[in-house]
Amino acid sequence: MSTSKNELPFSSSNYVMMLVGIAVILAGFLIMTFDSEEFGFGFLGLTLGPIVAVAGFIIEFWAILRKPTNS
């Protein structure tokens, strides 16, 4: 078992996708703050913001579980 200690667990594309996922999650939370209804009970706070945030978490899981290509 010879493994190099300098290898990173993810490839650069995985790290880029992780950063994209974090940006999408933050965008979802930012969208939730733009809701003008009281206590955030409007469309932005209850529907659009959470959908965008969940999409960001899905991107994060995909970026972590994606197998890096060895090229």
C-alpha positions as CSV (number, residue, x, y, z in Angstrom):
1,M,0.0,0.0,0.0
2,S,1.9,3.0,-1.2
3,T,0.0,6.1,-1.1
4,S,1.4,9.6,-1.6
5,K,1.0,11.9,1.4
6,N,0.8,14.9,-0.9
7,E,-2.4,13.9,-2.6
8,L,-5.5,15.9,-1.9
9,P,-8.7,14.0,-1.1
10,F,-10.6,15.9,-3.9
11,S,-9.7,17.2,-7.3
12,S,-9.9,20.9,-8.2
13,S,-13.3,20.5,-9.8
14,N,-14.6,19.1,-6.6
15,Y,-13.4,22.2,-4.7
16,V,-14.9,24.5,-7.3
17,M,-18.2,22.7,-7.1
18,M,-18.1,23.0,-3.3
19,L,-17.5,26.8,-3.6
20,V,-20.5,27.0,-6.0
21,G,-22.6,25.1,-3.6
22,I,-21.7,27.4,-0.7
23,A,-22.5,30.4,-2.9
24,V,-25.9,29.0,-3.8
25,I,-26.7,28.3,-0.2
26,L,-25.8,31.8,0.8
27,A,-27.9,33.2,-2.1
28,G,-30.9,31.2,-0.8
29,F,-30.5,32.7,2.7
30,L,-30.1,36.1,1.1
31,I,-33.3,35.7,-0.9
32,M,-35.1,34.8,2.3
33,T,-34.1,38.1,3.8
34,F,-35.6,40.1,0.9
35,D,-39.1,39.0,1.7
36,S,-41.2,42.1,2.5
37,E,-44.0,40.2,4.2
38,E,-44.2,40.2,8.0
39,F,-42.0,37.5,9.6
40,G,-40.9,36.3,6.1
41,F,-44.2,34.7,5.3
42,G,-44.2,35.7,1.6
43,F,-43.2,33.9,-1.6
44,L,-39.5,34.7,-1.2
45,G,-39.3,33.6,2.5
46,L,-41.3,30.4,2.3
47,T,-40.8,29.1,-1.3
48,L,-38.0,30.5,-3.4
49,G,-35.3,31.0,-0.7
50,P,-35.6,27.5,0.8
51,I,-35.7,25.9,-2.7
52,V,-32.5,27.7,-3.7
53,A,-30.8,26.8,-0.3
54,V,-31.8,23.1,-0.7
55,A,-30.4,23.2,-4.3
56,G,-27.1,24.5,-2.8
57,F,-27.0,21.6,-0.3
58,I,-27.6,19.1,-3.2
59,I,-24.7,20.7,-5.1
60,E,-22.5,20.3,-2.0
61,F,-23.4,16.6,-1.6
62,W,-22.8,16.0,-5.3
63,A,-19.4,17.7,-5.1
64,I,-18.3,15.7,-2.1
65,L,-19.5,12.3,-3.4
66,R,-18.3,12.8,-7.0
67,K,-15.3,10.7,-7.7
68,P,-12.3,12.7,-8.9
69,T,-11.0,11.9,-12.4
70,N,-7.4,10.7,-12.6
71,S,-6.1,12.4,-15.8
